[in-house]
Amino acid sequence: MGKIKSKSIRRTANELMQKGMVFTEQFVENKKILGNFLPSKKIRNQIAGLLGKTVKRNRLHELKLLKK
């Protein structure tokens, strides 16, 4: 079982993706993109990790659709 993220973390990550910011699957790169944009280091790291996981899931989903 994975760790549970709060609604605010998920909501913020979704809003950032909808604004058109481009993120990668790599945690470190996402962390650099977010930079000092967020109020605390812990929240920034949680959002960067969730964004990496989400981007990876979306990419795998697109690959599965292309195979069919």
MARVO-489439 format. One record per residue (C-alpha): residue number from 0; x, y, z. Coordinates in steps of 0.1 Angstrom, whole numbers, padded with zeros to 4 digits. Example, Ala and Ser with C-alpha at 12.3 -4.5 7.8 and 13.67 -1.06 7.14 Angstrom:
% residues 2
<pt loti="0" c1="0123" c2="-0045" c3="0078"/>
<pt loti="1" c1="0137" c2="-0011" c3="0071"/>
END
This chain:
% residues 68
<pt loti="0" c1="0000" c2="0000" c3="0000"/>
<pt loti="1" c1="0012" c2="0035" c3="-0008"/>
<pt loti="2" c1="0011" c2="0065" c3="0014"/>
<pt loti="3" c1="-0020" c2="0085" c3="0013"/>
<pt loti="4" c1="-0018" c2="0121" c3="0001"/>
<pt loti="5" c1="-0041" c2="0148" c3="0014"/>
<pt loti="6" c1="-0067" c2="0164" c3="-0008"/>
<pt loti="7" c1="-0048" c2="0197" c3="-0008"/>
<pt loti="8" c1="-0017" c2="0180" c3="-0022"/>
<pt loti="9" c1="-0037" c2="0163" c3="-0049"/>
<pt loti="10" c1="-0057" c2="0194" c3="-0057"/>
<pt loti="11" c1="-0026" c2="0215" c3="-0060"/>
<pt loti="12" c1="-0008" c2="0190" c3="-0082"/>
<pt loti="13" c1="-0038" c2="0188" c3="-0106"/>
<pt loti="14" c1="-0041" c2="0226" c3="-0108"/>
<pt loti="15" c1="-0005" c2="0229" c3="-0117"/>
<pt loti="16" c1="-0008" c2="0203" c3="-0145"/>
<pt loti="17" c1="-0040" c2="0220" c3="-0158"/>
<pt loti="18" c1="-0022" c2="0254" c3="-0159"/>
<pt loti="19" c1="0001" c2="0239" c3="-0186"/>
<pt loti="20" c1="0033" c2="0234" c3="-0165"/>
<pt loti="21" c1="0053" c2="0205" c3="-0180"/>
<pt loti="22" c1="0066" c2="0179" c3="-0155"/>
<pt loti="23" c1="0086" c2="0148" c3="-0159"/>
<pt loti="24" c1="0087" c2="0114" c3="-0142"/>
<pt loti="25" c1="0118" c2="0124" c3="-0123"/>
<pt loti="26" c1="0113" c2="0136" c3="-0087"/>
<pt loti="27" c1="0144" c2="0158" c3="-0087"/>
<pt loti="28" c1="0135" c2="0175" c3="-0119"/>
<pt loti="29" c1="0100" c2="0182" c3="-0107"/>
<pt loti="30" c1="0114" c2="0196" c3="-0074"/>
<pt loti="31" c1="0136" c2="0220" c3="-0094"/>
<pt loti="32" c1="0106" c2="0231" c3="-0115"/>
<pt loti="33" c1="0085" c2="0239" c3="-0084"/>
<pt loti="34" c1="0115" c2="0257" c3="-0068"/>
<pt loti="35" c1="0105" c2="0283" c3="-0043"/>
<pt loti="36" c1="0070" c2="0284" c3="-0056"/>
<pt loti="37" c1="0055" c2="0265" c3="-0026"/>
<pt loti="38" c1="0055" c2="0275" c3="0010"/>
<pt loti="39" c1="0073" c2="0246" c3="0026"/>
<pt loti="40" c1="0099" c2="0220" c3="0016"/>
<pt loti="41" c1="0077" c2="0191" c3="0028"/>
<pt loti="42" c1="0047" c2="0201" c3="0006"/>
<pt loti="43" c1="0070" c2="0208" c3="-0024"/>
<pt loti="44" c1="0085" c2="0173" c3="-0021"/>
<pt loti="45" c1="0051" c2="0157" c3="-0017"/>
<pt loti="46" c1="0037" c2="0175" c3="-0048"/>
<pt loti="47" c1="0069" c2="0167" c3="-0068"/>
<pt loti="48" c1="0066" c2="0130" c3="-0060"/>
<pt loti="49" c1="0029" c2="0129" c3="-0068"/>
<pt loti="50" c1="0035" c2="0147" c3="-0101"/>
<pt loti="51" c1="0062" c2="0122" c3="-0111"/>
<pt loti="52" c1="0039" c2="0093" c3="-0103"/>
<pt loti="53" c1="0010" c2="0109" c3="-0122"/>
<pt loti="54" c1="0031" c2="0117" c3="-0153"/>
<pt loti="55" c1="0044" c2="0081" c3="-0154"/>
<pt loti="56" c1="0008" c2="0067" c3="-0150"/>
<pt loti="57" c1="-0004" c2="0089" c3="-0178"/>
<pt loti="58" c1="0024" c2="0079" c3="-0201"/>
<pt loti="59" c1="0018" c2="0042" c3="-0195"/>
<pt loti="60" c1="-0019" c2="0047" c3="-0201"/>
<pt loti="61" c1="-0012" c2="0064" c3="-0234"/>
<pt loti="62" c1="0011" c2="0035" c3="-0245"/>
<pt loti="63" c1="-0015" c2="0009" c3="-0237"/>
<pt loti="64" c1="-0041" c2="0029" c3="-0258"/>
<pt loti="65" c1="-0017" c2="0030" c3="-0287"/>
<pt loti="66" c1="-0010" c2="-0007" c3="-0286"/>
<pt loti="67" c1="-0047" c2="-0015" c3="-0291"/>
END
